[in-house]
C-alpha cells in the first residue's frame, strides 16, 4: 500500500520560504521514484520535481534554482525546500510516487497524472 502524507503548506509573502514534507511508507521510499506536482484552480497539473532511487533529481524550469528536493533516509521522508516564492507558485502541492524510473521520467509521469499521490497541502503566496 502506498502511503504519502504531505505537510507544511501555508500562506507566505512573495520572496518567502517554505519547506514541505512528505511521509512515506518504507517500501515506497526505498523502491520508488518520488516527487512533487502542483495544481492551481483552472490550471493544468505541473510536475515540479522528482528524485529517483539513486538520488538523481529533475526540476521544472519554473522552479529551477529556487526549489530543492531531498530525502531523509532515516525517516523515509521526502522534503521540498521552496525559496524565493512567487505568487505563481500558489497551488495545491502533492507528493507523488512512481515505480523505480529515472527522475526525468518520473517528472513527466507526475505531470501526466500517473503514479500515486497524497491528499495535498496548500501553498499560497501573496504579492
CORVENQUI-V407274 format. One record per backbone hydrogen bond with DSSP energy under -0.5 kcal/mol. NH is the residue of the N-H (numbers start at 0). CO is the residue of the C=O. E is the energy in kcal/mol with one decimal. If there is no record, write none. Layout:
nh: [NH;NH]
co: [CO;CO]
e: [E;E]
This chain:
nh: [3;4;6;11;13;14;15;17;19;20;21;22;23;24;28;29;30;31;32;33;34;35;36;37;38;42;45;47;48;49;50;51;54;57;59;62;63;65;66;67;69;71;72;74;75;76;77;78;79;80;81;81;82;82;83;84;88;89;90;91;92;92;93;95;96;97;99;100;105;106;107;108;109;110;111;112;112;113;115;117;120;122;123;125;125]
co: [1;22;20;123;125;84;12;81;79;6;77;4;75;2;24;25;26;27;97;50;95;48;93;45;91;39;37;35;35;57;33;55;51;49;47;59;59;62;62;80;78;76;70;71;71;71;21;69;19;67;17;79;65;80;14;15;85;86;122;38;90;120;36;34;115;32;30;98;101;102;103;104;105;106;107;108;109;108;96;94;92;90;9;11;123]
e: [-0.5;-2.0;-2.0;-2.9;-2.8;-3.2;-2.2;-2.2;-2.6;-2.6;-2.3;-2.5;-1.8;-0.9;-2.7;-2.4;-2.2;-1.8;-2.6;-2.4;-2.1;-2.6;-2.2;-2.5;-2.1;-2.1;-2.6;-2.6;-1.6;-2.0;-3.2;-2.3;-1.9;-1.9;-2.6;-1.8;-1.0;-2.3;-2.3;-2.3;-2.0;-2.8;-0.6;-0.8;-1.1;-1.6;-2.6;-2.8;-2.5;-2.9;-3.4;-0.6;-2.1;-0.6;-0.6;-2.2;-2.4;-1.8;-2.0;-2.4;-0.5;-2.8;-3.3;-3.0;-2.5;-2.5;-0.5;-0.7;-2.6;-2.4;-1.8;-2.3;-2.7;-1.9;-1.6;-0.8;-0.8;-2.5;-2.4;-1.6;-2.1;-2.7;-2.1;-2.6;-0.5]
